[in-house]
Amino acid sequence: MKYSRLLSLLVFVGSLSAGTIPDWLSISGEVRARYETLDGQFRSGRSGGDQGLFLRSLLKLEAQKDGYALGGELQDSRSYLTDSGSAISSSYINPVDFLQAYARVPVGDIFTTGYEGEVTLGRQTISVGSKRQIERPSYANVIRSYTGARLKLKNVQGDEFHAIAVVPVERLSSDRDDVENNTPVMDEEQWHRLLWGLHYRKSDAFEDSISDTWAEVFVYGFHEWDAFGEETPNRDYITPGFRLYRKAELSQWNFDIEGALRFGSRRASNNSTDTQDLDVFASQILVRVGYTFDHEWEPNVALQYYWASGDDNPNDGDFDQYERLFGSRRTDLNNTSLYGPLTPANLSAAGLRLEMKPTDRTSCRITYLAAFLASDTDTFVVGRQRDPNGSSGSFIGHAIDSRVTYDIMPGELILEIGASALLHGEFTRDNPQAPDADDTFFGYSQLTFKF
């Protein structure tokens, strides 16, 4: 389908008045355009800059009756104006595909515990808790979905329980020409990969001492095997963890503390001749503590530290790097897409964050992080650089990240602009795989219309 025809369809649907749509049917969606520019590569093997015009359109229909629902959502993600050798992939481009196709069934009070909710079956997007373990991203040009079952329960106090058992949906095509030409290829379920999770949230866990604090405990599992002509590292992971969260309020301390351990096994590569299982023990923790001042702009100043373990010795039979699998990173670390050097894998980053709301329609954020490798012999993951001898140091660089959002028409038309910089440190300048650029600068502007 040509993009102009799709855009015409979305404009028509968005113009429908509430009176023309039956009560049992809901229609929603968005059209978004974002231009990005990057100067100075941080990725190994690339030089110069990059740019792109990224378009994402969503159209969702849901029919509801007595708590039951059938829903579907189309996603169309395209790119234009990218430079030769751009970092784009199927994570950026996915023209005209089914993002969701699901049925939702209500669940009554289970065993008279006071918990009620729903079961969702089929292809769906999923976000739970902080979204650091599994998320439906808002910024990414292509949204990831899953196929399987999800149970969500909630009581009147606001406590929640989530259980999921799903397989990831592979975003296609992986062919470079298809990606560059915005060629539609239908996505497929990865039946040889299983993701499951149990996640519980207590809404006011310490009401007698620290009010309005959420406490969460969770465990996620990820298992994969070679099948359907695709070879994998045979990852077999169990990841338990916790979270303590108190939202920002005027004249009040707030915090977000989340940690996880990962146990299991995997191979060093996805080569079929690699049959040695490595023992996995990895860890991740985020600590952010802030205070919101009593000012009309509601400024919140926070200190932050993010740790994600690295692998110290590639020859010891262990794999100690914490991998980001399906969770978020932009909220905590940096703008992503053509940028995004920092990810929760082999990372030790400390810094400061400032958030403000200058007007009812405007919000802004600026973050500074001093970023290091957790292990100087492991990989700088997004930059694809490694010094196995550790002689290039561990300092990735000074990372500065900012964004401003303005609601032109609240809830309907939203403008966002942002800028980021990575001032390269000793590792990103001196390691054997370092690119030529001394520093990296990134900027974007996007306009979103929602209906």
Buried (B, 14 or more C-beta within 10 A) or exposed (E): EEBEEBBEBBEEBBEEEEEEEEEEEBBBBBBBBBBBBBBBBBBBEBEBBBBBEBBBBBBBBBEBEEEEBBBBBBBBBBBEEBBEEBBBEBBBBBBBBBBBBBEBEEBEEEEEEEBBBBBBEBBBBBBBBBBBBBBBBEBBBBBBBBBBBBBBBBBEEEBBBBBBBBBBBBBBBEEEEBBBEBEBBEBEBBEBBBBBBBBBBBBBBBEEEEEBBBBBEBBBBBBBEBEEEEBBBBBBBBBBBBBBBBEBEEEBEBBBBBBBBBEBBBBBEBEEEBEEBBEBEBBBBBBBBBBBEEEEBBBBBBBBBBBBBBBBEBEEEBBBBBBBBBBBBBBBBBBBBBBBBBBBBBBBBBBBBBBBBBEEBBBBBBBBBBBBBBBBBBBBBBBBBBBEEBEBBBBBBBBBBBBBBBBEEEEEEBBBBBBBBBBBBBBBBBBEBBBEBEBBBBBBBBBBBBB
